[in-house]
Amino acid sequence: MSRPVVEFWFEFASTYSYLSVMRIEAAAQAAGVDIEWRPFLLGPVFMALGWNDSPFNIYPPKGRYMWRDLERLAAKQGLPFHHPSRFPRNGLLAARVALLGAHEGWVGPFARAVMTANFAEDREIGEPAVIGAILDGLGLPAAELLARAQSGANKLALRCQTEHAAELGLFGAPSFRVGDELFWGNDRLEDALAWARQGAVART
């Protein structure tokens, strides 16, 4: 019998995606649930909603709350955190690379390393040199993967995935889908995993 599955929609520039990326594999393993990693871009989604920037920048009180909340939650999870000197950073290249990793089985370690670079080390994850160094550190063929990530076919695949996110009604990250059920936010990860398990039990 196949294991239950949760789709994990995340964005490398997203603060709360940082928290979920860093803990989702362990949480899913403990719950007996498989994860389908779905990197996408929030920029086009926000533009469709009439925003030309992160809502955390558009609404300063919301932004101030978010950064303090992130500090608290990172400390609770035992995660390093350093306020990025630029927010949001460009996660396009990282997402293109992650799309390859999602198909080839190394997306988890890569995503965690990129999130650490962005939110703990204040590194420019939009630069090929930074992504290449992360790939090298994971023992992956950086030059080959960067070239494949920038291929026309892979660029189109990420664009289609981002468009699909909007079609599904996603409006932020992280988001989790179990079938047609949507859960939004890092604090809904456990609910999504429980829903997936509940559905699997109901089908037996």
Residue pairs with C-beta under 8 A, 6 or more apart in sequence:
1 204
3 32
3 33
3 34
3 200
4 32
4 33
4 34
4 178
4 196
4 197
4 199
4 200
5 33
5 34
5 35
5 36
5 178
5 196
6 28
6 33
6 34
6 35
6 36
6 176
6 177
6 178
6 192
6 193
6 196
7 36
7 38
7 176
7 177
7 178
8 20
8 24
8 35
8 36
8 37
8 38
8 174
8 176
9 38
9 40
9 165
9 170
9 173
9 174
9 175
9 176
9 177
10 17
10 20
10 21
10 37
10 38
10 39
10 40
10 111
10 173
10 174
11 17
11 39
11 40
11 41
11 42
11 91
11 95
11 173
11 174
12 39
12 89
12 91
12 94
12 95
12 98
12 111
12 114
12 115
12 118
12 125
13 42
13 54
13 87
13 88
13 89
13 90
13 91
13 118
14 42
14 88
14 172
14 173
14 174
15 56
15 66
15 67
15 70
15 87
15 119
16 70
16 173
16 174
16 185
16 186
17 115
17 173
17 174
17 186
18 70
18 74
18 79
18 115
18 118
18 119
19 70
19 73
19 74
19 77
19 79
19 186
20 174
20 186
20 189
21 111
21 112
21 115
21 174
22 77
22 79
22 112
22 115
22 116
23 77
23 189
24 35
24 189
25 35
25 108
27 189
27 190
27 193
28 34
28 35
28 193
31 193
31 194
31 196
31 197
32 197
33 193
33 196
33 197
36 102
37 98
37 101
37 102
37 107
37 108
37 111
38 102
38 161
38 165
39 94
39 95
39 98
39 99
39 102
39 107
39 111
39 158
39 161
40 95
40 158
40 161
40 162
40 165
40 170
40 173
41 91
41 92
41 95
41 158
41 162
42 54
42 88
42 172
42 173
44 162
44 163
44 166
45 162
45 165
45 166
45 170
45 171
45 172
46 52
46 53
46 54
46 55
48 166
49 171
51 58
54 63
54 87
54 88
55 62
56 62
56 63
56 66
56 67
56 87
57 63
57 87
57 88
67 83
70 81
70 119
71 81
73 186
74 80
74 81
74 119
75 81
79 120
80 116
80 120
81 119
81 120
82 119
82 120
82 121
82 122
83 122
84 118
84 119
84 122
85 122
86 124
89 118
89 124
89 125
89 126
90 125
90 126
91 114
91 125
91 126
92 126
92 158
93 125
93 126
93 127
93 128
93 131
93 146
93 149
93 150
94 114
94 125
94 126
94 131
95 158
96 149
96 150
96 154
96 155
96 158
97 110
97 131
97 135
97 145
97 146
97 149
98 107
98 110
98 111
98 114
99 149
99 154
99 157
99 158
99 161
100 145
100 148
100 149
100 154
101 107
101 108
101 110
101 111
106 138
106 140
109 138
110 134
110 135
110 138
110 140
113 134
113 137
113 138
114 125
114 131
114 134
117 123
117 125
117 130
117 134
118 125
123 130
124 130
125 131
128 146
131 142
131 146
132 142
132 143
132 146
133 142
135 141
135 142
135 145
135 146
136 142
148 154
165 175
168 177
168 182
169 182
170 182
170 184
171 184
172 184
172 185
174 184
174 185
174 186
174 189
175 182
175 183
175 184
175 185
176 182
176 183
176 184
176 188
176 189
176 192
177 183
177 192
178 192
178 195
178 196
178 199
179 199
181 192
181 195
183 189
183 191
183 192
183 195
